Amino acid sequence: MRLTGIENRWAEAAMGAIFPGSREEGLTDIRAMDVSGFLGRVVASVPSKVALGLRLAVWIVALAPLFVLGRLATITSLAQADRERVVATLVMSRNYALRSLVMILKTMGALLYAGDDGVRARMMVPTKPKSLVTLRVKGATAVA
C-alpha cells in the first residue's frame, strides 16, 4: 500500500501545521524535509493495518476544514494559521479515536523532524552548561 500524490500533499500540509519550524530558533520547517519519501518508507515497512490507520489519519486531517471551519476545502488550500487551528481542534477533540488518529500523524512527523541533523543539533543539551544549580532537600529520609 502506498500513499497517493494527493495524500502525500495532505500529509505534508498537516505536518507543516504541526512542525512549522522557526527562523528565530533556527528550526527547519518539516516541509523542507522529504515528507513523502519518509511516509513511503513507513507505509512500506509497517503492517497493513498500521498503514491503513496512517492513511485514515491523513484523510481525516485533510477533510477536517469542512467540519472545523465550516469551509468546503482541504488542508492544502488553507493558510498556515487555519491549518494550525484545524489540527489543534482535532487534537483537542473529545472523541478518543479522532484524537488518536491525529496523534499518529503527529508522531510520524516527530520521527522525521527529530531525525533532521539541524533540528537534532538544536535539541541537544550543551556539554558544558553555563551554570548548574545544586538542588538540596532538607529533612529528607530514604525509604527502603
Backbone as JSON, one array per atom type, in Angstrom:
{
  "sequence": "MRLTGIENRWAEAAMGAIFPGSREEGLTDIRAMDVSGFLGRVVASVPSKVALGLRLAVWIVALAPLFVLGRLATITSLAQADRERVVATLVMSRNYALRSLVMILKTMGALLYAGDDGVRARMMVPTKPKSLVTLRVKGATAVA",
  "N": [[0.85, -1.18, 0.0], [0.63, 2.15, -0.89], [0.86, 5.69, -0.32], [-1.07, 8.03, -2.13], [-0.31, 10.68, -4.5], [-1.84, 12.99, -3.84], [-2.55, 12.38, -1.23], [-0.03, 12.42, -0.04], [0.55, 15.16, -0.32], [-1.45, 16.24, 1.3], [-0.68, 15.14, 3.77], [1.82, 16.34, 4.08], [1.06, 19.04, 4.29], [-0.46, 18.93, 6.65], [1.46, 18.05, 8.51], [3.16, 20.2, 8.3], [1.68, 22.11, 9.59], [1.89, 21.22, 12.15], [4.63, 21.06, 12.66], [6.0, 23.69, 12.03], [8.45, 24.91, 12.07], [10.98, 27.4, 12.92], [12.38, 30.38, 12.23], [13.63, 32.18, 13.95], [14.47, 30.54, 16.03], [16.07, 28.86, 14.67], [15.08, 26.5, 13.57], [14.11, 24.11, 11.21], [11.45, 24.07, 8.82], [9.22, 21.4, 8.55], [8.29, 20.81, 6.03], [10.37, 21.24, 4.35], [11.76, 18.99, 4.45], [11.97, 15.53, 3.39], [9.05, 14.6, 3.3], [7.13, 12.98, 1.9], [8.75, 10.89, 0.96], [9.65, 9.81, 3.38], [7.19, 9.0, 4.55], [6.46, 7.16, 2.64], [8.41, 5.17, 3.05], [7.72, 4.44, 5.64], [5.07, 3.44, 5.37], [5.61, 1.3, 3.7], [6.97, -0.39, 5.39], [5.51, -1.07, 7.65], [2.88, -3.05, 9.22], [-0.13, -3.82, 7.33], [-2.53, -2.92, 8.56], [-1.64, -0.86, 10.2], [-0.62, 0.9, 8.29], [-3.0, 1.5, 7.01], [-4.31, 2.85, 9.09], [-2.66, 5.12, 9.28], [-3.13, 6.23, 6.76], [-5.87, 6.77, 7.04], [-5.74, 8.7, 9.06], [-4.49, 10.77, 7.65], [-6.5, 11.37, 5.76], [-8.57, 12.22, 7.45], [-7.52, 14.58, 8.64], [-7.12, 16.02, 6.3], [-9.71, 16.49, 5.29], [-10.95, 17.75, 7.36], [-11.3, 20.64, 7.51], [-13.88, 21.2, 6.56], [-15.58, 20.45, 8.66], [-14.45, 21.64, 10.91], [-13.9, 24.36, 10.31], [-16.04, 24.98, 8.79], [-15.84, 25.23, 6.08], [-15.75, 24.35, 2.66], [-13.17, 22.84, 1.86], [-9.78, 21.59, 1.55], [-7.01, 20.62, 3.65], [-4.73, 21.5, 2.36], [-5.43, 23.78, 0.95], [-5.68, 25.82, 2.73], [-4.65, 28.71, 4.67], [-1.63, 29.01, 6.63], [-2.16, 29.6, 9.37], [-4.85, 28.82, 9.63], [-4.59, 26.1, 9.05], [-3.13, 25.27, 11.28], [-5.02, 25.79, 13.26], [-7.04, 23.97, 12.58], [-5.73, 21.47, 12.96], [-5.08, 21.69, 15.7], [-7.64, 21.79, 16.82], [-8.57, 19.24, 16.17], [-6.81, 17.64, 17.65], [-7.61, 18.27, 20.19], [-10.06, 17.15, 20.36], [-13.02, 15.65, 21.74], [-13.49, 13.11, 21.07], [-11.98, 10.1, 21.32], [-10.89, 8.27, 19.4], [-10.6, 9.88, 17.12], [-8.8, 11.85, 18.08], [-6.61, 10.17, 18.61], [-5.93, 9.18, 16.06], [-5.06, 11.51, 14.78], [-2.92, 12.04, 16.39], [-1.24, 9.96, 15.65], [-0.37, 10.8, 13.16], [0.98, 13.08, 13.98], [2.97, 11.9, 15.53], [4.4, 10.43, 13.59], [5.38, 12.57, 12.13], [7.01, 13.71, 14.09], [9.01, 11.78, 14.33], [10.28, 12.01, 11.83], [11.01, 14.73, 11.91], [12.67, 14.98, 14.2], [14.75, 13.47, 13.32], [16.2, 15.01, 11.59], [19.29, 16.56, 10.93], [19.87, 19.3, 11.53], [17.75, 20.05, 13.21], [18.06, 18.18, 15.25], [20.54, 18.99, 16.25], [19.84, 21.43, 17.41], [18.27, 20.53, 19.48], [19.95, 19.3, 21.22], [21.55, 19.15, 24.39], [23.85, 21.44, 25.7], [27.27, 20.44, 26.17], [28.79, 21.55, 28.18], [27.25, 23.19, 30.47], [26.41, 26.63, 31.2], [25.96, 27.35, 33.85], [25.33, 25.51, 36.8], [22.75, 24.45, 38.96], [22.63, 23.46, 42.2], [20.6, 21.17, 43.76], [19.13, 20.78, 46.85], [17.73, 18.84, 49.43], [16.07, 19.33, 52.35], [15.82, 17.61, 55.38], [15.02, 15.17, 54.31], [14.38, 11.71, 54.22], [15.59, 8.5, 53.45], [13.63, 5.96, 52.0], [13.27, 2.6, 52.42]],
  "CA": [[0.0, 0.0, 0.0], [1.37, 3.42, -0.96], [0.03, 6.89, -0.32], [-1.14, 8.68, -3.44], [0.29, 12.02, -4.54], [-2.68, 13.94, -3.1], [-2.43, 12.04, 0.19], [1.27, 12.94, 0.39], [0.44, 16.62, -0.18], [-2.26, 16.48, 2.5], [0.14, 14.81, 4.94], [2.84, 17.39, 4.19], [0.39, 20.25, 4.79], [-0.82, 18.7, 8.05], [2.69, 18.04, 9.31], [3.66, 21.58, 8.29], [0.94, 22.83, 10.62], [2.34, 20.72, 13.44], [6.07, 21.35, 12.77], [6.26, 24.76, 11.07], [9.81, 25.44, 12.18], [11.1, 28.75, 13.46], [13.63, 31.03, 11.81], [14.26, 32.79, 15.13], [15.09, 29.48, 16.81], [16.93, 28.06, 13.79], [14.47, 25.19, 13.32], [13.63, 23.94, 9.84], [10.06, 23.68, 8.56], [9.21, 20.0, 8.15], [8.01, 20.72, 4.6], [11.66, 21.26, 3.65], [12.29, 17.63, 4.56], [11.33, 14.6, 2.45], [7.88, 14.04, 3.98], [6.53, 11.89, 1.13], [9.69, 9.76, 0.96], [9.61, 9.22, 4.71], [5.92, 8.29, 4.7], [6.52, 5.99, 1.75], [9.19, 4.13, 3.73], [6.94, 3.98, 6.8], [3.95, 2.64, 4.88], [6.14, 0.06, 3.14], [7.61, -1.24, 6.4], [4.62, -1.4, 8.76], [1.76, -3.93, 8.83], [-1.15, -3.15, 6.53], [-3.49, -2.22, 9.42], [-0.99, 0.38, 10.63], [-0.6, 1.76, 7.11], [-4.38, 1.95, 6.83], [-4.55, 3.85, 10.12], [-1.96, 6.34, 8.87], [-3.88, 6.79, 5.63], [-7.11, 7.31, 7.59], [-5.37, 9.93, 9.75], [-4.26, 11.79, 6.63], [-7.79, 11.75, 5.21], [-9.33, 12.97, 8.47], [-6.96, 15.93, 8.72], [-7.31, 16.67, 5.01], [-11.1, 16.89, 5.09], [-11.45, 18.38, 8.58], [-11.76, 22.03, 7.41], [-15.33, 21.25, 6.36], [-16.25, 20.32, 9.95], [-13.85, 22.53, 11.91], [-14.03, 25.76, 9.89], [-17.27, 25.16, 8.03], [-15.48, 25.58, 4.7], [-15.53, 23.24, 1.74], [-11.76, 22.96, 1.49], [-8.89, 20.59, 2.15], [-5.95, 21.22, 4.45], [-3.72, 22.14, 1.49], [-5.89, 25.07, 0.43], [-5.81, 26.77, 3.83], [-3.48, 29.47, 5.13], [-0.93, 28.33, 7.72], [-2.87, 29.8, 10.65], [-6.05, 27.97, 9.61], [-4.13, 24.71, 9.16], [-2.78, 25.03, 12.68], [-6.27, 25.77, 14.02], [-7.71, 22.7, 12.28], [-5.02, 20.38, 13.64], [-5.24, 21.89, 17.15], [-9.01, 21.42, 17.17], [-8.67, 17.78, 16.1], [-6.04, 17.06, 18.76], [-8.36, 18.52, 21.42], [-11.39, 16.56, 20.22], [-13.49, 14.79, 22.83], [-13.53, 11.76, 20.5], [-10.68, 9.47, 21.52], [-10.39, 7.7, 18.14], [-10.18, 11.0, 16.28], [-7.57, 12.38, 18.69], [-5.53, 9.19, 18.45], [-5.5, 9.13, 14.66], [-4.29, 12.71, 14.51], [-1.65, 11.88, 17.11], [-0.4, 9.08, 14.84], [0.26, 11.67, 12.15], [1.93, 13.92, 14.7], [4.09, 11.04, 15.92], [5.2, 10.17, 12.39], [6.09, 13.82, 11.85], [8.06, 13.88, 15.1], [10.11, 10.89, 13.97], [11.0, 12.64, 10.72], [11.53, 16.04, 12.33], [13.78, 14.78, 15.13], [15.83, 12.83, 12.59], [16.92, 16.01, 10.81], [20.54, 16.95, 11.61], [19.76, 20.65, 12.05], [16.81, 20.05, 14.33], [18.68, 17.42, 16.33], [21.59, 19.83, 16.84], [19.18, 22.44, 18.26], [17.67, 19.88, 20.63], [20.99, 18.76, 22.1], [21.94, 19.93, 25.56], [25.28, 21.73, 25.63], [28.07, 19.56, 27.01], [29.23, 22.33, 29.35], [26.28, 24.25, 30.76], [27.0, 27.86, 31.74], [25.94, 27.25, 35.31], [24.5, 24.45, 37.34], [22.12, 24.75, 40.24], [22.6, 22.27, 43.05], [19.34, 21.03, 44.5], [19.3, 20.13, 48.16], [16.47, 18.56, 50.1], [16.26, 19.35, 53.82], [15.0, 16.72, 56.17], [14.54, 14.01, 53.57], [14.92, 10.43, 54.64], [15.44, 7.46, 52.44], [12.66, 4.92, 52.32], [13.75, 1.33, 51.88]],
  "C": [[0.9, 1.24, 0.0], [0.39, 4.57, -0.86], [0.05, 7.49, -1.71], [-0.48, 10.05, -3.36], [-0.51, 13.03, -3.74], [-2.61, 13.65, -1.61], [-1.09, 12.53, 0.75], [1.23, 14.45, 0.57], [-0.38, 16.99, 1.05], [-1.42, 16.24, 3.76], [1.21, 15.88, 5.16], [2.25, 18.68, 4.75], [0.03, 20.1, 6.27], [0.41, 18.72, 8.94], [3.34, 19.43, 9.35], [2.94, 22.45, 9.31], [1.42, 22.44, 12.02], [3.8, 21.1, 13.7], [6.45, 22.44, 11.78], [7.69, 25.28, 11.08], [9.79, 26.85, 12.74], [12.44, 29.33, 13.02], [14.38, 31.61, 13.0], [15.03, 31.75, 15.95], [16.03, 28.61, 15.97], [16.41, 26.66, 13.52], [13.84, 25.16, 11.94], [12.15, 23.59, 9.82], [10.09, 22.25, 8.04], [8.95, 19.83, 6.65], [9.27, 20.8, 3.76], [12.34, 19.89, 3.69], [11.53, 16.73, 3.59], [10.16, 13.89, 3.11], [7.33, 12.85, 3.21], [7.44, 10.67, 1.07], [9.68, 9.04, 2.3], [8.33, 8.41, 4.89], [5.86, 7.06, 3.81], [7.29, 4.84, 2.39], [8.43, 3.57, 4.93], [5.84, 3.04, 6.34], [4.43, 1.3, 4.33], [6.65, -0.9, 4.2], [6.7, -1.62, 7.57], [3.53, -2.36, 8.29], [0.65, -3.13, 8.14], [-2.18, -2.41, 7.38], [-2.92, -0.89, 9.91], [-0.96, 1.38, 9.48], [-1.99, 2.32, 6.83], [-4.74, 3.02, 7.85], [-3.88, 5.18, 9.79], [-2.69, 7.02, 7.72], [-5.19, 7.42, 6.12], [-6.85, 8.63, 8.32], [-5.16, 11.07, 8.76], [-5.59, 12.28, 6.06], [-8.61, 12.59, 6.19], [-8.83, 14.41, 8.54], [-7.23, 16.69, 7.43], [-8.71, 17.23, 4.84], [-11.71, 17.61, 6.29], [-11.87, 19.84, 8.43], [-13.26, 22.18, 7.2], [-16.05, 21.26, 7.72], [-15.73, 21.32, 10.99], [-14.1, 24.0, 11.58], [-15.33, 26.04, 9.16], [-17.01, 25.58, 6.6], [-15.29, 24.31, 3.89], [-14.12, 23.4, 1.17], [-11.0, 21.78, 2.06], [-7.79, 21.34, 2.89], [-4.93, 21.96, 3.58], [-4.14, 23.51, 1.0], [-6.02, 26.15, 1.5], [-4.51, 27.54, 4.07], [-2.89, 28.74, 6.33], [-1.68, 28.44, 9.05], [-4.13, 28.92, 10.73], [-5.69, 26.5, 9.69], [-3.83, 24.37, 10.61], [-4.03, 24.95, 13.54], [-7.02, 24.46, 13.8], [-7.05, 21.56, 13.05], [-5.18, 20.49, 15.16], [-6.64, 21.47, 17.6], [-9.17, 19.9, 17.16], [-7.95, 17.11, 17.28], [-6.77, 17.24, 20.08], [-9.77, 17.92, 21.38], [-11.75, 15.69, 21.42], [-13.53, 13.33, 22.37], [-12.13, 11.15, 20.54], [-10.08, 8.94, 20.22], [-9.88, 8.79, 17.21], [-8.87, 11.6, 16.79], [-6.4, 11.46, 18.44], [-5.03, 9.13, 17.02], [-4.67, 10.35, 14.29], [-2.94, 12.64, 15.21], [-0.72, 10.92, 16.39], [0.34, 9.9, 13.8], [1.3, 12.57, 12.81], [3.16, 13.12, 15.11], [4.99, 10.73, 14.73], [6.01, 11.42, 12.01], [7.23, 14.05, 12.83], [9.26, 12.99, 14.8], [10.95, 11.48, 12.83], [11.71, 13.9, 11.18], [12.76, 15.88, 13.23], [14.97, 14.08, 14.46], [16.66, 13.78, 11.76], [18.14, 16.49, 11.6], [20.44, 18.34, 12.24], [18.86, 20.74, 13.26], [17.44, 19.33, 15.52], [19.78, 18.23, 17.02], [21.0, 20.88, 17.76], [18.59, 21.83, 19.52], [18.71, 19.39, 21.64], [21.31, 19.71, 23.24], [23.44, 20.21, 25.44], [26.07, 20.83, 26.59], [28.56, 20.26, 28.26], [28.22, 23.45, 29.59], [26.97, 25.45, 31.41], [27.02, 27.83, 33.26], [25.0, 26.13, 35.72], [23.93, 24.89, 38.68], [22.07, 23.44, 41.02], [21.3, 22.26, 43.83], [19.61, 20.26, 45.77], [17.92, 19.97, 48.79], [16.76, 18.51, 51.59], [15.3, 18.36, 54.48], [14.45, 15.51, 55.43], [15.18, 12.76, 54.12], [14.67, 9.41, 53.56], [14.44, 6.42, 52.92], [13.12, 3.64, 51.65], [12.63, 0.4, 51.54]]
}
